[in-house]
Structure formats: C-alpha cells, structure tokens
Amino acid sequence: MKAEIEQMKFEDALAELEKAAESLRSGRLELEESILVYDKCIMLHNRCAQLLQDAKQKIEIYNPERGEKEDFEA
C-alpha cells in the first residue's frame, strides 16, 4: 500500500484521502479496520503534503522591474 501511495498524483491521493476519511467518520468500521484506514489516511496526507511542498519549491515569480525570476517565498 505504501509504494502505491508514493506513486499517486496529488488529485488521486486527495480523493483517496477524502474517501478514507469519510469511511472513518461513518462509524461503521470495526476497530482493527479503523486503525488500518487511519494509517492509510496518514500516508495519503503525507503524500499530499510532500507534493504540495515540491510544487511550492518549483514556483517562480517573475519580477519585471529587475527583469529576472526569483524563487517563490511563502
């Protein structure tokens, strides 16, 4: 499961995270299954967070006054 999650695109990981979180909120899972789904949610969250961080580092802002690009600062 971890290797599969590590290959997911952001949109796929987010959709899967939303689906898994909804199953936890439903209250219909047994304890053992809830723990597995919770662990999956953590891995999906981490994947989404990593992809967002990677995207943030790639963003550049063009500064026309200086005629050059500069790194995005949040």
Secondary structure by P-SEA (a helix, b strand, c coil): caaaaaaccaaaaaaaaaaaaaaaacccccaaaaaaaaaaaaaaaaaaaaaaaaaaaabbbbbccccccccccc
